[in-house]
Amino acid sequence: MKGVKALYLKELSELDGVSGDEGRVRDFIKEKIESKVDSVKVDVLGNLIAFKKGTKSNRKFLLAAHMDEVGFMVTNIEDDGTLSFAPVGGVDPRVVVGKHVRIKGELPGVIGYKAIHLQKKDELLASPKFENLRIHIGARSKEEASRKIELGDYISFATDFRQEHSRATGKAFDDRAGCAVLMEVIEQEQRYEDDLYFAFLVQEEPGLRGSAVLFEQLQPDLALVIEGTTAGDDPGLPEHQWATHLGDGPAVTFMHRGYVVNKKIYESILQVAQKYDIKHQYKRRTAGGTDAARLAKTGGGVPAGVISIPARYIHSPLSMIDLGDFENTVKLVRKILEEGEGFAR
């Protein structure tokens, strides 16, 4: 990767921050950016909002990415010392069996299910249900487990970040990759024409909660949401059903669930990408949603665009992204800001 520091992506990916428990991620970002912006605050919901004054200050430009990841919560401590748990955000139970997890950011565990030798035919053909899964932490009784665990404790996947050539694997690229993009933009320490607000949001996964409180605080004129999104180039899926493709650059969204992207912003994003010859693609599937939908419907409404980094296997213990896509996303966002008041006019 040339011109982009990848260190933030690794560190952000490995931090635990299930929706509602984003403190570790927020503290890390705050420490890294607070000397490079004019002000930083944490609102009542837990969003981290940084401000950088513009050279003209005629508009308020909001850039947003969410800090939270999908995960789980402890719902019961069983008599045998195992833990029952429920998903926080959209997690497919088929991808979690046998995976390592961390409870409260420190206690290791493994998600277990009935061995294949013991399953009946109808069980083999059906997806496991969360109610039939357990987390093993090495405790032999409810009493022993209760000394370490309480109901409501957060559970994250325990996945190390790895980089091989142009590809990286890790957890929580949805949306720590977006957070890393915003941090790289801040790192540049450049002033732009617009007043910039960088919002690192909480609780996107369970229903776009963090972005709901931004309008009254900031009243921005326009917004850009940076996300991790589904890649469709998986085995067995026909190419015409692909949402995005790794290596083809950031994906520009024209519509997703709950929101048709503001046409002026959408076209302006494409114009900037074409002007500076930045590799990019269209997000061709409209499933899924982002904080742009919430911003459009809150308060007076904020016209918002969406730029996404394609990621295979999102909402699972391990995702994959192309580092060239990450680099081009950073470049595209920077060039959009350099356009100043001419962007989306």
N, C-alpha and C positions, 0 to 999 in steps of 0.2 A: 504494500500500500504506500503510495507516495503522497505526501502532503497532509495526511490525516493520522492522528495518534489513535491507535487502537486500544490503548490501555484502559480507557474508560469503559469500553464495551466489555472487556473481560471482567473487570471488577464489578460493574453493574450487574452483569449476568449472574455472577456467583453470589450476590447478596440475596437474602431471603426477604420477601416483601409481598406476602399474600394480601389481597384486598382488605383494608382496614388495619393492616399491620406494616405500613410502609416506612416506619421510622428509620430503619437502618439505611434504606435507600435515600431517604430525604436527607439524613445527616451527612452521608457521603457526598451527595451533590452539593449541598450547601457549603461544605468545607472547601470544595474545589472551585466554586464559582464566585463566592461572596467578595473576593478581592478584585474581581474583574467586572463587576456591575455597580450601578449607583446605589441600589438598595435591594434587600432581600427580606421577605416576610413569610410567615406561615399563617394561613388563615385558620378559622375555627374548625374546618373540616379536615385540615391537614395538608392542603395543597401548598407547595412551595412556589412562591411567585417572586421572580427577579425582574428588576426594572433597569433599563438602559436608555437614557435620554437621547433623543435624536438631534440632529443638527438643525432641523427645521421645525420639528414637533407639531406638524399640522395634522397628523393622524396617529392613532394608537393602533399598533400592529401586534396582535397576540400570536405567539407561537406556543403550541401545546403538545405535550406527550405525557402519557400516564406511567406512573411509577409501579403500579401494582401488577401482580402476576396471579394466574390461577393457582389454586392449591386446595387445602382442606382445613377442617376444624375437627377437633376431638368432640364426639357427641356422647361417648360412654366409655367407662372403664369396665371391662368384663371380668368375671370371677377368675379366669385363668391368666389375667394380667395383660391380655391383648387390648387393643383400642379399637372401638368403632369410630367411624369418621364420616363426614359428609363433604361434598365438594363445595368450594367457593369459586364461582365462575364455571364456565363450561368445560368440563373434563370428561373424556370418554373413558368409562371404566375398563375398556379393553386394553388400554395402553399402560395401565398402572400396576398390573400384577407383577410381583417380584422386584419392584423398583425400590431403590433406597430413598429415604426421606429424612428430613430433620424436623423435630418438634421444638418449638420455641427458639429456633435458630441454633440449637446446640445438641439436642438429644437425638442420636441416630435411631432409625427404625427401618423395617422392611415391610412392604405391603404383601400380605399373603392371601392365598385362595386355596380351595380344596385341590389336592393333587389330581392330575389328569387320570391316574389309575383308579381313582375313587369316584369319578364323576359318572353319572348315568348318561345315557344317550341324549336325552333332552337337554341336559346340562352342557354337554359338549357342543351342541348346536346353538345354544343361546349365549348371549353376552352376559358376563357376570354383572351382578348388581352391587352397588356400594353397600347395601345392607348385609351382603354376604362376604364382604372383604374385611380383613382385620390388619392392623399394624402391630407387628411384633417388636418389642423394645428390649427383650431379654428378661422381663419381669416374670415371676412364677405365680403371682397372685395379684388380686385386686388391691390388696393392702400394700404390697411392694410397689406396684405401678402408681398408686395414689400418692406416694411420697415424692414422685417426680412430675406427675401429670395432673392437670386440672381440666375439667370440662371447658370447652371454648378455647383451649390452646391451639395456636396456629401450626400448620404442617406444610412444609415446602418440599419440593423435589430437591434431592441432593445431587447436583450434576456439575461437574467441572467444565470450565470453558476450554476448548481446544481449537487450535488453528492449524490447518493443513493447507499450504499453498494459498489459494484464493478463497477457500471456504472455512467457515468457522461453525462449530457446534457448541451448544450450551442450552441452558434453560432461560426462559423469560425474555427471549428476544422480542416478544410482544408484551411490553413495549419498551424494554430497556434499550433496544436499538434506537428507538425514537429519542429517548432521553440522552443517549450518547451523541446523537446528531446535534441536539440543542446545545449540549455542553461544548462540542467542537466549535459551533458558531460563536458561542460566548468566549471561548479560548482565544479566538482571533483578536479580541480587544479592538475591534473596528467600530467606529461610529457610523450610523446610517441616518438617512433623512428622517425616517419615522421614529417616534417613540416606541421602543420595543418592550413587550412584556413576555417573559419566558415563564410558562406555567407548567410545573411538573405535578401532575394530577394524581389524586387518590381514587380508588374504588371505581375504576372504569369497568372492570370485568363484570361486577354484579348489576350493572345498569346505569353506567355513565353518571355516577353520583358527583364526582369531584367537579366536573365542568358546570354543573347546574348552579353553582354559587358564584361563578366568575363574573357574570354580566353586571350585577349590581356593584361589585367591587371595582371593576375596571372600565366598563362601558367601552369596549374596543370598537374600532371602526371596521376592522376585518381580522380574520384569523386564518391560521394555517395549522392543521393537525398533522403531526408526523407519527406514523404508526408502523407496526409490524403487521403484515397481512399474509393470507394464505397463498402458498405456491401450489399450482395445480399439476406441476410436472412430476407426478408420482407414478410408479408402475401401475399399469392397468387402467389408467384414466385416459380416455381419448383426448387428443390435443385440443379439439374444439370445446372441451369442458374445462380447460386450464384457466385458472384465474390470473396467474402470473407465472413467470418463468425465471428461475435463478440465473443471474448473469446478464439479464437484459435491461438492467438499470432500475431506478425507482419507478413505482407504479403510480400513475395519476388516476384518481377516481373521478368518474362522472356521476355515479349514483351508487348508493348502497341502501341497506335496509333503513327506512325511516328518514331518508334525506336525498334529495336531488341537489347535487353540488351547484353552488352559485355559478352561473354560466360565465360571467365576466372573470371570476377568479380562475375557474377551470381553464378557460382559453388563454388567460395570461400566463399560467404555469407552463402550458405547452409552448407558448411563444418564447418564453425565457429559455426553456430547454433547447428549442430549435435554434435560437439566436446564438447560444454559446456551445452548440454541438454537444450537449450533454446526453448521453445514452439514457433512454427512458422507454417506458411501455405504458399501455393502458391496463387498468384492472378490469378484466373482462367478465367477471362474475359479480353479481350485486349482493350476494349473501354477506351477512355480518354488518356490524355498525361501528361507528366511531363517535368520539366526543363532538365532532362537527354537527351531528344531528341534534345533540343537546344544546349546543351554542345557538343553533338556528331557531330554536323554539323557546328559549329562555329570555325573560325580560323583553327588551325591545328587539331581540334577535341580532345575531352576528353573522354576516356572510362569511362562510368558511370554506376553504379548500382542504383537500386531503392528499398527502404524498406518503406512500407506503414502501417499506422495505420488504420484499418477498421473503418468506420463511417457510421452509418445509416443516411439517409436523408440529405446528404451533399448538399450544394448549396441551402439550405432552411433556414427558420428562426431559426430552432432548429435541431441540430444533436445529435447523441448519440455514445459514445465510451465506450469500456471496459477498465478500468484502469489497469487491468492485461496486456492487449495488449500494453498499453503505457509503463508500467514498463519493459516488455520484449523487447520492441524496444530500450529503453535506454540501457539495459543490452547488447543487441546484438551489438549495435554501439560501446559501450565501448570495448567489447571483440574483435571486428574487429580491433580497433585501437591498442589494446594490442598485436595483432599478428605481428604488425610492418611490416618490409620489406617482411615478408613471405606471407602477404596477397596479393592475386591476382598475384602471380609470376608464 
